[in-house]
Amino acid sequence: MFQQFDLGVFLLAVLPVLLAITVHEAAHGYAARHYGDRTAEMMGRLTLNPVKHIDPIGTIVVPLVMFLFTPFLFGWAKPVPVNTRNFKNVRIGMRMVAIAGPLSNLAMAFGWALAMVASQWVPENFQEPLAIMSRYGIIINAVLFVLNMLPILPLDGGRFVDTFLSARASVQYRKIEPYGTWIILLLLMTGLLGKIMSPFIGMVMYLVQQFVRLFI
């Protein structure tokens, strides 16, 4: 059902969403460069400038629609180009590029946790807005971390798992990729995606909560 648009809350969520998806993609590019592929760098994608990573649908339309119609808020950016032939060790390079994005989201969840702690010490007028923004940052990044680690191609988790498979098993596993988006959509529509992800999101939130307690 269409919910009342709250411009203030939406604006507070914009920065966490943009950072979550742009840092995720930039992390893939930096990992690729570290392991020998400079394609992303040559195409100007090693940047936190969101304009370079914006996908009109995934970065603008989907987050806006989800904000209006659902209790969730996330999206995606343009994938960073990677040429695996440039890796000195293809298997290791692919593995680390795949895991770099989700790990950046996990790190940002803890980074926003620190921002939430800091919100109690900023000027009073900024305390609540910063706390709300930080809460969005934690939730969005926890969701993106868990979602992207699902072992379904073309998600990062699927690519990560693929690097551990034998050549023969990898060929069979990659046959899933053309149907991966439809599988995720089906899981979402049936409610199974939420049931699968919820325990893992809960684990991340618990770890973040324990982390916050170290500072209060």
VODODREN-646645 format. One line per 5 residues: for each residue x, y, z negated of C-alpha. Coordinates in steps of 0.2 Angstrom, whole numbers, plus 5000, padded with zeros to 4 digits. Layout:
// VODODREN-646645
X Y Z; ...
//
This chain:
// VODODREN-646645
5000 5000 5000; 5006 5018 5004; 5013 5026 4988; 5014 5044 4985; 5029 5052 4992
5041 5059 4979; 5054 5070 4988; 5064 5072 4972; 5066 5054 4969; 5069 5050 4988
5083 5063 4988; 5091 5056 4973; 5091 5039 4982; 5098 5045 4998; 5116 5046 4992
5117 5029 4984; 5109 5021 5000; 5122 5031 5012; 5137 5026 5001; 5131 5008 4999
5130 5005 5018; 5144 5016 5024; 5157 5010 5011; 5152 4992 5015; 5156 4994 5034
5171 5004 5031; 5177 4990 5019; 5176 4978 5033; 5186 4990 5044; 5200 4992 5031
5201 4974 5028; 5202 4970 5047; 5216 4983 5048; 5226 4975 5034; 5225 4958 5043
5231 4965 5059; 5216 4972 5069; 5215 4991 5072; 5200 4991 5083; 5189 5000 5070
5202 5012 5066; 5204 5016 5085; 5185 5019 5086; 5185 5031 5072; 5176 5019 5060
5188 5020 5045; 5179 5034 5037; 5166 5037 5024; 5158 5050 5035; 5140 5042 5036
5137 5050 5053; 5150 5037 5060; 5141 5022 5053; 5122 5028 5055; 5111 5016 5064
5095 5025 5067; 5084 5010 5063; 5094 5003 5048; 5100 5019 5040; 5085 5030 5042
5069 5021 5047; 5070 5005 5037; 5075 5014 5021; 5061 5027 5023; 5048 5014 5026
5054 5003 5012; 5054 5018 5000; 5036 5022 5005; 5028 5004 5005; 5039 4994 4994
5048 4995 4977; 5065 4991 4986; 5076 5003 4995; 5090 4997 5006; 5096 4997 5024
5111 4994 5035; 5123 5003 5046; 5131 5000 5063; 5143 4984 5062; 5161 4989 5062
5169 4981 5078; 5182 4968 5074; 5193 4959 5086; 5198 4942 5078; 5211 4939 5091
5222 4952 5083; 5223 4943 5066; 5239 4935 5062; 5230 4921 5053; 5212 4921 5061
5204 4911 5047; 5211 4921 5033; 5207 4937 5042; 5189 4933 5046; 5187 4927 5028
5193 4943 5020; 5184 4954 5032; 5168 4945 5028; 5170 4946 5009; 5176 4964 5009
5159 4972 5013; 5149 4963 4999; 5164 4966 4986; 5163 4984 4990; 5145 4984 4985
5149 4975 4969; 5162 4987 4965; 5150 5002 4968; 5137 4994 4957; 5150 4996 4943
5155 5013 4949; 5137 5019 4948; 5137 5011 4930; 5151 5023 4925; 5141 5037 4933
5126 5032 4922; 5137 5032 4906; 5144 5049 4912; 5127 5056 4914; 5125 5059 4895
5139 5071 4895; 5135 5082 4909; 5125 5098 4907; 5107 5094 4901; 5099 5099 4918
5109 5086 4927; 5107 5072 4915; 5091 5064 4921; 5094 5066 4940; 5112 5058 4938
5105 5044 4928; 5091 5041 4940; 5103 5042 4955; 5115 5030 4946; 5101 5018 4943
5097 5017 4961; 5115 5015 4965; 5117 5000 4954; 5101 4992 4960; 5104 4995 4979
5122 4989 4978; 5117 4973 4968; 5103 4969 4980; 5115 4972 4995; 5129 4961 4987
5117 4947 4984; 5109 4948 5001; 5125 4949 5011; 5132 4934 5001; 5118 4922 5007
5126 4908 5017; 5115 4913 5032; 5124 4919 5048; 5125 4933 5054; 5126 4939 5036
5143 4941 5028; 5141 4926 5017; 5138 4915 5032; 5154 4921 5040; 5163 4918 5024
5157 4900 5022; 5161 4897 5040; 5180 4901 5037; 5180 4886 5026; 5173 4873 5038
5182 4862 5050; 5181 4867 5068; 5168 4854 5072; 5157 4859 5057; 5159 4877 5062
5152 4874 5079; 5137 4866 5072; 5135 4879 5058; 5136 4894 5071; 5121 4887 5080
5111 4894 5066; 5116 4912 5070; 5104 4916 5084; 5090 4912 5072; 5097 4919 5056
5088 4936 5056; 5072 4926 5059; 5076 4915 5044; 5079 4930 5033; 5062 4938 5039
5053 4922 5036; 5060 4920 5019; 5055 4939 5015; 5037 4937 5022; 5034 4921 5012
5042 4928 4996; 5055 4915 4995; 5069 4928 4998; 5065 4937 4982; 5064 4921 4972
5081 4915 4979; 5089 4932 4976; 5082 4937 4959; 5092 4926 4948; 5108 4932 4956
5103 4950 4956; 5099 4947 4937; 5117 4940 4935; 5124 4956 4943; 5113 4967 4933
5118 4958 4917; 5136 4960 4920; 5134 4978 4924; 5124 4980 4908; 5138 4972 4898
5151 4983 4907; 5141 4999 4902; 5141 4993 4884; 5159 4995 4883; 5158 5014 4885
5143 5017 4873
//
